[in-house]
Amino acid sequence: MTLSGLLIWLFIGAVAGWLAGLIVKGYGFGLLGNIVVGIVGAFVGGWLFGLLGIAALHGIVGAIVGATVGAVAVLLLLSLVRRA
């Protein structure tokens, strides 16, 4: 992976994590936490979209949308685990 590819991954993770934190109120993890949540969300979002038969979204905007959906799912799952 090139440096520019890594920077794009970090950017997408940060944006997706930040958006997911806004959607799921009360979850702000700071820049590093948002990047981690966004990157994990990208994997979860890709898996969910594949499971539902939704075609892959293309480009950076598509990656951000998919990662955000996955990050929201991760945050909702975390909130359920914390309550238990």
C-alpha positions in Angstrom: 0.0 0.0 0.0 1.3 3.4 -0.9 1.5 6.4 1.4 -1.3 8.1 -0.6 -3.5 5.0 -0.3 -2.9 4.9 3.5 -3.8 8.5 3.8 -7.0 8.0 1.8 -7.9 5.1 4.2 -7.3 7.3 7.2 -9.3 10.1 5.7 -12.3 7.9 4.9 -12.1 6.3 8.4 -12.0 9.7 10.1 -15.0 11.1 8.1 -17.0 7.9 8.5 -16.3 7.7 12.2 -17.2 11.4 12.7 -20.4 11.0 10.7 -21.4 7.9 12.6 -20.7 9.7 15.9 -23.1 12.4 14.8 -25.8 9.9 13.7 -25.5 7.9 16.9 -25.6 10.7 19.4 -23.2 10.6 22.3 -20.4 8.8 20.6 -17.4 10.9 20.0 -14.0 9.2 20.3 -11.7 11.9 19.0 -9.7 11.8 15.8 -7.9 8.5 16.4 -11.0 6.8 17.8 -13.1 8.0 14.8 -10.5 6.7 12.4 -10.6 3.2 14.1 -14.4 3.2 14.2 -14.6 4.3 10.5 -12.1 1.7 9.3 -13.8 -1.1 11.3 -17.1 0.3 9.9 -15.8 0.0 6.4 -15.3 -3.7 6.8 -18.7 -4.1 8.5 -20.4 -2.0 5.9 -18.9 -3.9 3.0 -19.9 -7.2 4.7 -23.5 -5.9 5.3 -23.9 -4.6 1.8 -22.7 -7.9 0.4 -25.0 -9.8 2.6 -28.0 -7.7 1.5 -27.0 -8.0 -2.2 -26.4 -4.2 -2.6 -23.9 -3.4 -5.3 -20.6 -1.9 -4.2 -20.5 1.9 -4.1 -17.7 3.4 -6.1 -15.3 6.2 -5.4 -14.5 8.0 -2.2 -18.1 9.1 -1.6 -19.3 5.5 -1.9 -16.5 4.4 0.4 -17.5 7.0 3.0 -21.2 6.0 2.7 -20.4 2.3 3.2 -18.0 2.9 6.0 -20.5 5.2 7.7 -23.3 2.6 7.6 -20.9 0.1 9.0 -19.6 2.5 11.7 -23.2 3.2 12.7 -23.8 -0.5 13.1 -20.6 -0.9 15.1 -21.6 2.0 17.4 -25.1 0.6 17.9 -23.7 -2.8 18.7 -21.3 -1.2 21.2 -24.2 0.6 22.9 -26.1 -2.7 23.3 -23.0 -4.4 24.7 -22.4 -1.5 27.2 -26.0 -1.7 28.5 -25.8 -5.4 29.2 
